[in-house]
């Protein structure tokens, strides 16, 4: 569950497979790479998306202090049904940075070919109460496109979802003027590196909430966001940042950590809000054992048998479509499990709709083991 497991090895396998395909190699007897497509979301609403560029004039960038902190944000939301082509998965510049980082001779825009399920800049579906807001923070060196499959699902179920790119902590973050921020944190050293990431991301999220739910929101659809119902979900170090944000920002009501080490300790009884830990099938993370007592509210600790660190991202889905063996769990099912449990948690704690899926082992999901936090016989504590 170490947050530095950003997906390099799995992405390397994926890109190597792509290189073989493009070279005409004997992979799954395919003459060319198939189209890459994210599974359709299962909720009742069409999904819209838009991109925001935000600058925090009050805060220097933690990796380039001569600059003000900038963010790129993707918003996914319940939309009015509108015609149009699917929104892009990522930009050509970001795709090129990811491929270049692996040192493989591939088309630089390869990752722009992924077909999504959201329409760009279509109107938000009106609602009287306001849609709950969920912030998504990706893993270390990954960018916001890596959690698109989860974001589209939540939006289709009636959430506004804000996926945050944290510049200089991803292989590439492109701004509207064409500048691209490279991963300076990837090259940094020292024991304070990962705590700096966690603390900086908590500050990023607080700034984002200021701009989305404050008196002068930057997005015209913000009037349909309910500022009293906010959750945060993160993969890897994004999950560690969710725990930190629950401590530092009272506006965030509930959090989910998807397989991320807590580089900043959670003091005893310091988080009295609902928190869900979902881990891959790896040795138990010592930071989770250390910080379990610090989670003083509703809490669960789940493990997904047969999963890996990237199982909570889009990577297994894309790899499976290319004929790569996804391991013990099919790629689409890995995303299905993540979607189901994250949505059940958010429905329970942001909508007040308790979900039996969180009460104990479910026959529909035999891969999911309850380690702590439930009185059922399968629980460990």
Secondary structure by P-SEA (a helix, b strand, c coil): ccccccaaaaaaaaaaaaaaaaacccccccccccccccccccccbbbbbbbbbbbcccccccccccccbbbbbbbbcccccccccccccccaaaaaaaaaaacccccccccccccccccccccccccccbbbbbbbbbccccccccaaaaaaaaaaaccbbbbbbbcccccccccccccccccccccccccaaaaaaaaaaaaaaaaaaaaaccccccccccccccccbbbbbbcaaaaaaaaaaaaccccccccccccccccccccccccccbbbbbbccccccaaaaaacccccccbbbbbbcccccccccaaaaaaaaaccccccccaaaaaaaaaaaaaaaaaaccccccccccccccccccccccccccccccccc
